[in-house]
Amino acid sequence: MFKRLVQLFFLLVLVAVAGLVWFSWYASTPLLVPVGAAESSVPASGESMIMEPVEAVSADGTAISGYLVRPRLSGALTPRQNRVRDALKLRGNMPHLDEKPELVVICTSWDNGVQGSLPLAEGLTGAGYSCLVWNPRGRDNARPYCTYGLKEYADVTALLDTVGEKTGGLPPVAAVGQGFGAAVLLKAASEDPRIRCMVSMDCFPSLKTVAMREMEQEWGKPLCYPAFWLMDAGVAWRADFSTFDVAPVDYALKLDYPAMVVCTNQYFFSTLEDSLSIYDSLKDDKKQLYESIREGEPYGTKERTFLHVIEGKKGEKFEKNYKVNVYDGDDELQAGIAEWIHDNTRMPMPRVLMNEFYRFPVTAAAPSGR
């Protein structure tokens, strides 16, 4: 009888361990393999955009592929390009809508990254910019797990090197990221000095914050802590990193040039308060905060004041007022981004460091980026 009880006890332990392992795998999968929209075929060229394939090898050895998307302003424009151009004409801050020297790196999603980034590239090419988009998952889906910028950020350096070699030097570079892409490009911008202007849309302060928030909504406060730790253990076990390692708010601390922070209110993982965390971490005085127009606000609202109240551990309250620029619709947002890049993309100062230098080609407006 005692032997059977011992056997039953060990069987229950094995079942419990198996259950914990299963839950760890199950809970970590949506985080490690975020699924984007189905990718349609990407044309090599079109009447309104020239799409030149770009290939590189990232620092972790992953082969990556993307496109250098150039404007073809002499041809027929797409409806989105026409809308963005019309918005820019109405605003009157950027009168010359011809081809511009700046290069804009765009990243929005890990899965089907080119398809997710093309709408932004389409609008910005309508304003005259050349854009660089790519698939952060790697060629042939080489990366099995998303690391939210810990590995993918190095793709940017490799791609910029390739473009610089092809064109004989890089122009001033701006970065536009949304969600996952904002985390990637904030990390890249904090490491690569060739990026001189940043637009961060719907970024989260840290992956741990997002995961805890989601666990609390799904499991309730008492169970969210053990559920989170099991999920984080699954992330570490399968992909060799922790949610604590991904903190875009820390990357923002390293930026010393203009950044535009946008909250579109389209994603659960990024609230206005999350955007404020990124905004407060930025050092440059020219930083700006944008949010989409709210229901009930009068048409034509351009700015508002937001009072942010934080409660301390002892119940004390801290208040801070923020000026929030208001935009109405995607076309107006893209027009604002186009103006921001035009006004704030600065040339980097020459740096002289041991084993590192920048060349200024005669035919280029910026360093070649080695």
The 8 nearest C-alpha neighbors of each residue, nearest first, counted from 0:
[[1, 3, 2, 4, 5, 6, 7, 8],
 [0, 2, 4, 3, 5, 6, 7, 8],
 [3, 1, 5, 0, 4, 6, 7, 8],
 [4, 2, 6, 0, 5, 1, 7, 8],
 [5, 3, 7, 1, 6, 2, 8, 0],
 [4, 6, 8, 2, 3, 7, 9, 1],
 [7, 5, 3, 9, 8, 4, 10, 2],
 [8, 6, 10, 4, 5, 9, 3, 11],
 [7, 9, 5, 11, 6, 10, 4, 12],
 [8, 10, 12, 6, 11, 7, 13, 5],
 [11, 9, 7, 13, 12, 8, 6, 14],
 [10, 12, 14, 8, 9, 13, 15, 7],
 [13, 11, 9, 15, 10, 14, 16, 8],
 [12, 14, 10, 16, 15, 11, 17, 9],
 [15, 13, 11, 17, 12, 16, 18, 10],
 [16, 14, 18, 12, 13, 17, 11, 19],
 [15, 17, 19, 13, 18, 14, 12, 20],
 [18, 16, 14, 20, 15, 19, 13, 21],
 [17, 19, 15, 21, 16, 20, 14, 22],
 [18, 20, 22, 16, 21, 17, 23, 15],
 [21, 19, 23, 17, 18, 22, 16, 24],
 [22, 20, 18, 24, 19, 23, 25, 17],
 [23, 21, 25, 19, 24, 20, 26, 18],
 [22, 24, 233, 230, 229, 20, 26, 21],
 [25, 23, 21, 22, 27, 233, 26, 28],
 [24, 26, 22, 23, 28, 27, 21, 29],
 [27, 25, 230, 23, 24, 28, 22, 29],
 [28, 26, 230, 30, 24, 233, 25, 234],
 [27, 29, 31, 30, 25, 32, 26, 24],
 [30, 28, 32, 33, 31, 27, 26, 25],
 [31, 29, 28, 27, 32, 33, 145, 26],
 [30, 32, 144, 145, 28, 29, 27, 33],
 [31, 33, 29, 144, 28, 30, 145, 34],
 [34, 32, 29, 30, 31, 35, 110, 109],
 [35, 33, 110, 32, 36, 29, 109, 111],
 [36, 34, 110, 111, 37, 33, 108, 109],
 [35, 37, 38, 111, 34, 115, 110, 114],
 [38, 36, 39, 35, 111, 114, 34, 110],
 [37, 39, 111, 114, 36, 40, 113, 115],
 [38, 40, 41, 37, 114, 111, 36, 42],
 [39, 41, 42, 38, 114, 43, 37, 113],
 [42, 40, 39, 43, 114, 113, 38, 44],
 [43, 41, 44, 40, 45, 50, 49, 39],
 [44, 42, 50, 41, 51, 45, 49, 52],
 [45, 43, 49, 50, 42, 48, 46, 51],
 [46, 44, 48, 47, 49, 42, 43, 50],
 [45, 47, 74, 75, 48, 71, 44, 76],
 [46, 48, 71, 76, 45, 74, 75, 70],
 [49, 47, 70, 71, 45, 69, 46, 44],
 [48, 50, 44, 69, 68, 45, 70, 51],
 [51, 49, 68, 44, 43, 67, 66, 48],
 [50, 52, 67, 66, 49, 68, 53, 43],
 [53, 51, 66, 65, 67, 50, 54, 64],
 [54, 52, 65, 66, 64, 67, 51, 55],
 [55, 53, 64, 63, 65, 52, 158, 56],
 [56, 54, 63, 158, 157, 62, 57, 64],
 [55, 57, 62, 61, 60, 63, 157, 58],
 [58, 56, 154, 61, 60, 59, 157, 153],
 [57, 59, 60, 153, 56, 154, 61, 157],
 [58, 60, 57, 61, 150, 56, 153, 151],
 [61, 59, 57, 58, 56, 62, 63, 55],
 [62, 60, 57, 56, 59, 63, 137, 141],
 [63, 61, 56, 138, 137, 55, 57, 60],
 [64, 62, 137, 138, 55, 54, 56, 61],
 [65, 63, 54, 53, 133, 138, 134, 55],
 [133, 64, 66, 53, 132, 52, 134, 54],
 [67, 65, 52, 53, 51, 132, 50, 68],
 [66, 68, 131, 51, 50, 130, 69, 52],
 [69, 67, 50, 130, 49, 129, 66, 131],
 [68, 70, 129, 49, 48, 67, 124, 50],
 [71, 69, 124, 48, 72, 127, 49, 129],
 [70, 72, 47, 48, 73, 74, 49, 69],
 [71, 73, 74, 70, 47, 76, 97, 125],
 [72, 74, 71, 75, 47, 76, 46, 70],
 [75, 73, 72, 46, 47, 71, 76, 48],
 [74, 76, 47, 46, 77, 73, 72, 71],
 [77, 75, 47, 80, 81, 74, 78, 72],
 [76, 78, 80, 79, 81, 47, 75, 121],
 [77, 79, 81, 80, 82, 76, 83, 122],
 [80, 78, 82, 81, 77, 122, 83, 121],
 [79, 81, 125, 122, 77, 83, 82, 78],
 [80, 82, 78, 84, 79, 83, 85, 76],
 [83, 81, 85, 79, 84, 80, 86, 78],
 [84, 82, 86, 80, 330, 85, 81, 334],
 [83, 85, 87, 81, 86, 82, 80, 126],
 [84, 86, 82, 88, 87, 83, 81, 89],
 [87, 85, 83, 89, 84, 88, 331, 82],
 [88, 86, 84, 90, 85, 89, 334, 91],
 [87, 89, 91, 85, 86, 90, 84, 94],
 [90, 88, 86, 91, 87, 85, 92, 84],
 [89, 91, 87, 88, 92, 86, 93, 334],
 [90, 92, 88, 89, 93, 94, 87, 86],
 [93, 91, 90, 94, 87, 338, 88, 89],
 [92, 94, 91, 95, 338, 87, 96, 88],
 [93, 95, 91, 92, 96, 88, 87, 90],
 [96, 94, 97, 93, 98, 126, 127, 99],
 [97, 95, 126, 127, 94, 98, 93, 84],
 [96, 98, 127, 95, 99, 126, 72, 128],
 [97, 99, 127, 128, 96, 100, 70, 126],
 [100, 98, 127, 128, 101, 97, 129, 96],
 [99, 101, 170, 102, 98, 128, 171, 129],
 [100, 102, 171, 170, 99, 172, 128, 103],
 [101, 103, 172, 129, 130, 173, 170, 171],
 [102, 104, 130, 173, 174, 172, 131, 129],
 [105, 103, 131, 174, 130, 175, 173, 132],
 [106, 104, 175, 132, 176, 174, 131, 116],
 [107, 105, 180, 176, 116, 108, 132, 175],
 [106, 108, 180, 177, 116, 176, 115, 179],
 [109, 107, 112, 110, 179, 180, 115, 106],
 [110, 108, 135, 112, 136, 111, 145, 179],
 [109, 111, 35, 112, 108, 34, 136, 33],
 [112, 110, 114, 113, 38, 35, 134, 115],
 [111, 113, 134, 108, 115, 110, 109, 114],
 [114, 112, 133, 116, 115, 134, 132, 111],
 [113, 115, 117, 112, 116, 111, 38, 39],
 [114, 116, 112, 113, 117, 107, 108, 111],
 [117, 115, 113, 114, 107, 119, 118, 106],
 [116, 118, 120, 119, 114, 115, 121, 113],
 [119, 117, 121, 120, 116, 122, 115, 114],
 [120, 118, 122, 121, 117, 116, 123, 333],
 [121, 119, 117, 123, 118, 122, 130, 124],
 [120, 122, 118, 124, 119, 123, 117, 80],
 [121, 123, 80, 125, 119, 120, 124, 79],
 [122, 124, 126, 125, 120, 121, 128, 119],
 [125, 123, 128, 70, 127, 126, 121, 122],
 [124, 126, 80, 122, 123, 127, 84, 121],
 [125, 127, 123, 124, 96, 128, 84, 337],
 [126, 128, 98, 124, 97, 99, 125, 96],
 [129, 127, 124, 99, 123, 126, 98, 101],
 [128, 130, 69, 102, 68, 124, 103, 70],
 [131, 129, 103, 68, 102, 104, 67, 120],
 [130, 132, 104, 67, 66, 105, 103, 68],
 [133, 131, 105, 65, 66, 113, 104, 116],
 [65, 134, 132, 113, 64, 112, 135, 66],
 [133, 135, 112, 136, 113, 137, 65, 111],
 [136, 134, 137, 109, 151, 133, 112, 63],
 [137, 135, 142, 140, 134, 109, 110, 141],
 [138, 136, 63, 141, 140, 135, 134, 62],
 [137, 139, 63, 140, 62, 141, 64, 136],
 [138, 140, 141, 137, 136, 142, 62, 63],
 [141, 139, 137, 136, 138, 142, 143, 110],
 [140, 142, 137, 139, 138, 143, 136, 61],
 [143, 141, 136, 140, 144, 137, 145, 61],
 [142, 144, 141, 140, 145, 32, 136, 31],
 [145, 143, 31, 142, 32, 146, 238, 136],
 [144, 146, 31, 147, 32, 109, 143, 142],
 [145, 147, 149, 148, 150, 144, 31, 151],
 [148, 146, 145, 149, 179, 183, 182, 245],
 [147, 149, 183, 151, 152, 150, 146, 182],
 [148, 150, 146, 147, 151, 152, 245, 183],
 [151, 149, 148, 152, 153, 146, 59, 147],
 [150, 152, 148, 153, 154, 149, 135, 183],
 [151, 153, 148, 187, 183, 154, 150, 155],
 [154, 152, 155, 156, 151, 57, 58, 150],
 [155, 153, 57, 157, 152, 151, 156, 158],
 [156, 154, 158, 153, 157, 152, 159, 187],
 [155, 157, 159, 153, 158, 154, 160, 191],
 [158, 156, 160, 154, 155, 159, 57, 55],
 [159, 157, 161, 155, 160, 156, 55, 154],
 [160, 158, 162, 156, 161, 157, 163, 155],
 [159, 161, 163, 157, 158, 162, 156, 164],
 [160, 162, 158, 164, 159, 163, 165, 157],
 [161, 163, 165, 159, 164, 160, 166, 158],
 [164, 162, 168, 169, 160, 166, 161, 367],
 [165, 163, 161, 167, 162, 166, 160, 168],
 [164, 166, 162, 163, 167, 161, 168, 160],
 [167, 165, 163, 168, 164, 162, 169, 363],
 [166, 168, 164, 163, 165, 367, 363, 169],
 [169, 167, 367, 163, 363, 166, 366, 360],
 [168, 170, 163, 367, 365, 366, 171, 363],
 [169, 171, 365, 364, 101, 100, 172, 102],
 [172, 170, 101, 365, 346, 102, 344, 169],
 [173, 171, 194, 102, 195, 103, 101, 170],
 [172, 174, 196, 103, 194, 195, 197, 102],
 [175, 173, 104, 197, 103, 105, 198, 196],
 [176, 174, 198, 105, 197, 104, 199, 106],
 [177, 181, 175, 180, 106, 199, 107, 105],
 [176, 178, 200, 181, 107, 180, 201, 179],
 [179, 177, 202, 201, 181, 180, 107, 200],
 [178, 180, 182, 181, 108, 147, 107, 177],
 [181, 179, 107, 106, 176, 177, 183, 178],
 [180, 176, 182, 177, 178, 184, 199, 183],
 [181, 183, 185, 179, 180, 247, 184, 148],
 [184, 182, 148, 180, 152, 186, 181, 185],
 [183, 185, 187, 181, 186, 182, 188, 180],
 [186, 184, 188, 182, 187, 183, 250, 181],
 [185, 187, 189, 184, 183, 250, 188, 152],
 [186, 188, 184, 152, 190, 189, 185, 191],
 [189, 187, 185, 191, 190, 186, 194, 184],
 [188, 190, 186, 187, 253, 254, 250, 191],
 [191, 189, 187, 188, 192, 186, 253, 185],
 [190, 192, 188, 193, 187, 189, 194, 156],
 [193, 191, 194, 190, 188, 195, 347, 189],
 [192, 194, 191, 195, 172, 368, 347, 171],
 [195, 193, 172, 192, 173, 188, 196, 191],
 [194, 196, 344, 345, 173, 172, 193, 256],
 [195, 197, 173, 344, 257, 258, 194, 174],
 [198, 196, 258, 174, 173, 175, 199, 259],
 [197, 199, 175, 259, 258, 260, 174, 176],
 [200, 198, 260, 181, 176, 261, 259, 177],
 [199, 201, 177, 261, 202, 262, 176, 260],
 [202, 200, 178, 262, 269, 177, 261, 263],
 [201, 203, 178, 181, 200, 269, 182, 199],
 [202, 204, 269, 205, 273, 268, 201, 206],
 [205, 203, 248, 247, 273, 246, 276, 277],
 [206, 204, 246, 208, 207, 203, 245, 247],
 [205, 207, 242, 209, 208, 245, 210, 246],
 [206, 208, 242, 210, 205, 243, 209, 211],
 [209, 207, 211, 205, 206, 210, 212, 204],
 [208, 210, 212, 206, 207, 211, 268, 213],
 [209, 211, 207, 213, 212, 208, 214, 206],
 [212, 210, 214, 208, 213, 209, 207, 215],
 [211, 213, 209, 215, 210, 214, 208, 216],
 [212, 214, 210, 216, 215, 211, 209, 217],
 [215, 213, 211, 223, 217, 216, 212, 218],
 [214, 216, 219, 223, 212, 220, 218, 213],
 [217, 215, 213, 214, 219, 218, 212, 220],
 [216, 218, 214, 215, 219, 213, 223, 212],
 [219, 217, 215, 223, 222, 214, 216, 220],
 [218, 220, 215, 216, 222, 223, 221, 217],
 [219, 221, 215, 223, 222, 218, 224, 216],
 [222, 220, 223, 219, 224, 218, 215, 225],
 [223, 221, 224, 220, 218, 219, 225, 226],
 [222, 224, 215, 226, 214, 220, 218, 225],
 [223, 225, 227, 226, 222, 228, 221, 220],
 [224, 226, 228, 227, 223, 222, 229, 221],
 [227, 225, 223, 229, 224, 228, 230, 222],
 [228, 226, 230, 224, 225, 229, 223, 231],
 [227, 229, 231, 225, 230, 226, 232, 224],
 [228, 230, 232, 23, 226, 227, 231, 225],
 [231, 229, 23, 227, 27, 233, 26, 232],
 [232, 230, 234, 228, 233, 229, 227, 241],
 [231, 233, 229, 235, 230, 234, 236, 228],
 [232, 234, 23, 236, 230, 231, 235, 24],
 [233, 235, 231, 237, 232, 236, 238, 27],
 [236, 234, 239, 240, 232, 241, 233, 238],
 [237, 235, 233, 234, 239, 232, 238, 240],
 [236, 238, 234, 235, 233, 239, 24, 144],
 [239, 237, 235, 234, 240, 236, 144, 146],
 [240, 238, 235, 236, 237, 234, 241, 233],
 [241, 239, 235, 238, 234, 244, 242, 146],
 [242, 240, 243, 244, 235, 231, 234, 239],
 [241, 243, 207, 206, 244, 245, 231, 240],
 [244, 242, 241, 207, 245, 206, 246, 205],
 [243, 245, 241, 242, 246, 240, 206, 149],
 [246, 244, 206, 243, 242, 205, 247, 147],
 [245, 247, 205, 248, 249, 204, 244, 206],
 [248, 246, 250, 249, 182, 204, 205, 251],
 [247, 249, 204, 277, 251, 246, 250, 280],
 [250, 248, 247, 252, 251, 246, 253, 280],
 [249, 251, 247, 252, 186, 248, 253, 189],
 [252, 250, 248, 253, 249, 254, 281, 280],
 [251, 253, 280, 249, 250, 281, 254, 248],
 [254, 252, 251, 189, 250, 255, 249, 281],
 [255, 253, 251, 252, 189, 256, 281, 282],
 [254, 256, 283, 282, 253, 257, 281, 252],
 [255, 257, 283, 254, 196, 195, 258, 282],
 [258, 256, 286, 285, 196, 283, 343, 197],
 [259, 257, 197, 286, 198, 196, 260, 256],
 [258, 260, 198, 287, 286, 288, 199, 197],
 [261, 259, 199, 288, 200, 198, 289, 287],
 [262, 260, 200, 289, 290, 288, 199, 201],
 [261, 263, 290, 201, 264, 271, 200, 289],
 [262, 264, 291, 265, 290, 261, 201, 200],
 [265, 263, 262, 266, 270, 291, 269, 271],
 [266, 264, 263, 267, 262, 201, 269, 270],
 [267, 265, 268, 269, 264, 201, 270, 263],
 [266, 268, 269, 270, 265, 264, 209, 213],
 [267, 269, 266, 209, 203, 270, 201, 202],
 [270, 268, 201, 203, 267, 273, 266, 202],
 [269, 271, 273, 272, 264, 274, 268, 262],
 [270, 272, 274, 273, 262, 275, 269, 264],
 [271, 273, 275, 270, 274, 276, 307, 269],
 [274, 272, 270, 276, 275, 271, 269, 203],
 [275, 273, 271, 277, 276, 272, 278, 262],
 [274, 276, 278, 272, 273, 277, 279, 271],
 [277, 275, 273, 279, 274, 278, 204, 280],
 [276, 278, 248, 274, 280, 275, 279, 251],
 [277, 279, 275, 280, 276, 281, 274, 260],
 [280, 278, 276, 281, 277, 275, 282, 274],
 [281, 279, 252, 277, 278, 251, 248, 276],
 [282, 280, 278, 251, 252, 279, 283, 254],
 [281, 283, 255, 284, 280, 254, 252, 256],
 [284, 282, 256, 285, 255, 257, 286, 281],
 [283, 285, 286, 282, 257, 281, 256, 287],
 [286, 284, 257, 283, 287, 258, 256, 343],
 [287, 285, 258, 257, 284, 259, 283, 288],
 [288, 286, 259, 260, 285, 289, 258, 324],
 [287, 289, 260, 323, 324, 261, 259, 290],
 [290, 288, 324, 261, 323, 325, 260, 262],
 [291, 289, 262, 325, 261, 263, 324, 326],
 [292, 290, 326, 263, 325, 327, 293, 262],
 [291, 293, 327, 325, 326, 290, 296, 294],
 [294, 292, 296, 295, 291, 290, 325, 327],
 [293, 295, 296, 292, 297, 291, 298, 327],
 [294, 296, 293, 297, 292, 298, 300, 299],
 [295, 297, 294, 293, 298, 292, 300, 299],
 [298, 296, 300, 299, 295, 294, 292, 293],
 [299, 297, 300, 296, 327, 292, 295, 301],
 [298, 300, 301, 297, 327, 296, 326, 325],
 [301, 299, 298, 297, 302, 325, 296, 292],
 [300, 302, 325, 324, 299, 326, 303, 323],
 [303, 301, 324, 325, 323, 300, 322, 304],
 [302, 304, 323, 322, 305, 324, 325, 301],
 [305, 303, 322, 321, 323, 320, 306, 302],
 [304, 306, 321, 320, 307, 322, 303, 323],
 [305, 307, 320, 319, 308, 321, 304, 318],
 [306, 308, 319, 318, 305, 320, 309, 321],
 [309, 307, 318, 317, 306, 316, 310, 319],
 [310, 308, 317, 316, 311, 318, 307, 315],
 [311, 309, 316, 315, 314, 317, 308, 312],
 [312, 310, 315, 314, 313, 316, 309, 317],
 [311, 313, 314, 310, 315, 316, 309, 317],
 [314, 312, 311, 315, 310, 316, 309, 317],
 [315, 313, 311, 312, 310, 316, 309, 317],
 [314, 316, 311, 310, 313, 317, 312, 309],
 [317, 315, 310, 309, 311, 314, 308, 318],
 [316, 318, 309, 308, 310, 315, 319, 311],
 [319, 317, 308, 307, 309, 316, 306, 320],
 [320, 318, 307, 306, 321, 308, 317, 305],
 [319, 321, 306, 305, 307, 304, 322, 318],
 [322, 320, 305, 304, 323, 306, 319, 307],
 [321, 323, 304, 303, 305, 324, 320, 302],
 [322, 324, 303, 288, 302, 289, 304, 321],
 [323, 325, 302, 289, 301, 288, 290, 322],
 [326, 324, 301, 302, 290, 292, 291, 289],
 [325, 327, 291, 292, 332, 331, 328, 290],
 [328, 326, 292, 291, 331, 325, 329, 332],
 [327, 329, 330, 331, 332, 326, 291, 292],
 [330, 328, 332, 331, 333, 327, 326, 334],
 [331, 329, 333, 83, 332, 328, 334, 82],
 [330, 332, 334, 333, 329, 328, 327, 86],
 [331, 333, 329, 335, 330, 334, 326, 336],
 [334, 332, 336, 330, 335, 331, 337, 329],
 [333, 335, 331, 337, 332, 336, 87, 83],
 [336, 334, 332, 338, 333, 337, 339, 331],
 [335, 337, 333, 339, 338, 334, 340, 332],
 [338, 336, 334, 340, 335, 339, 333, 341],
 [339, 337, 341, 335, 336, 340, 342, 334],
 [340, 338, 336, 342, 341, 337, 343, 335],
 [339, 341, 337, 343, 344, 338, 342, 336],
 [342, 340, 338, 339, 343, 344, 337, 101],
 [343, 341, 339, 340, 338, 344, 345, 337],
 [342, 344, 340, 341, 339, 345, 257, 196],
 [345, 343, 196, 195, 340, 341, 342, 173],
 [346, 344, 195, 343, 347, 171, 196, 256],
 [345, 347, 171, 348, 365, 344, 195, 193],
 [348, 346, 345, 349, 193, 195, 192, 365],
 [347, 349, 350, 346, 345, 192, 366, 357],
 [350, 348, 347, 351, 357, 356, 366, 358],
 [351, 349, 352, 348, 356, 357, 355, 347],
 [350, 352, 356, 349, 355, 353, 357, 354],
 [353, 351, 355, 354, 350, 356, 357, 349],
 [352, 354, 355, 351, 356, 350, 357, 369],
 [355, 353, 352, 356, 351, 369, 357, 350],
 [356, 354, 352, 353, 351, 357, 369, 350],
 [355, 357, 351, 350, 352, 358, 354, 369],
 [358, 356, 366, 368, 369, 359, 367, 349],
 [357, 359, 366, 367, 360, 356, 368, 369],
 [358, 360, 366, 365, 361, 357, 367, 363],
 [361, 359, 363, 362, 358, 168, 366, 367],
 [360, 362, 363, 359, 364, 168, 167, 358],
 [363, 361, 360, 364, 167, 168, 359, 365],
 [364, 362, 360, 168, 365, 361, 170, 169],
 [363, 365, 170, 362, 169, 171, 366, 359],
 [364, 366, 170, 169, 363, 171, 359, 168],
 [367, 365, 359, 368, 358, 357, 169, 168],
 [366, 368, 168, 169, 163, 358, 369, 365],
 [369, 367, 366, 357, 160, 193, 169, 163],
 [368, 367, 357, 160, 356, 355, 358, 366]]
